[in-house]
Amino acid sequence: MTEEEMETARAFVACPRWVWLPGMRADCGYRLVRKDGSLWWVARWDEARLSCISLRASIPDITDPATLGCIRHIVVDVLGIVDWDLTQAGSAGWYFGFVPLGGDDFDFWGNTEAEPLLRALQAAPEVPSD
């Protein structure tokens, strides 16, 4: 990942609504398999075994297609939207937009596919505390 992509990835992890999901790849090269308490069982394509690690110092590999798919799922789930659009708009960059029920439309832009998703997640309401 480039330094700009790493900055975007760090910003995802800093979001209050961020979660790691099975299938994501961390910057250390491990793909998340399943969670066990606060630790993740992970695998690498070049290893024939599972390892158990903490992701406290890790960031998602936002260049990985499966990780981007998981990030899209997180954003759509957190925002509670069904109808949305994520498109590469030529030289204008990437666009992510949606219209929530009974609300105004939202438009987010970025240079990479991950950036408008990050902006949408950052704009998501925080989980109310009990």
Buried (B, 14 or more C-beta within 10 A) or exposed (E): BEEEBBEBBEBBBEBEBBEBBBBBBBBEEBBBBEBEEEEBBBBBEEEEEEEEBEBEEBBBBBBBEBBBEBBBEBBBEBBEBEEBEBEEEEEEBBBBBBBBEEEEEBBBBBEBBBBBBBBBBBEBEEEEEE
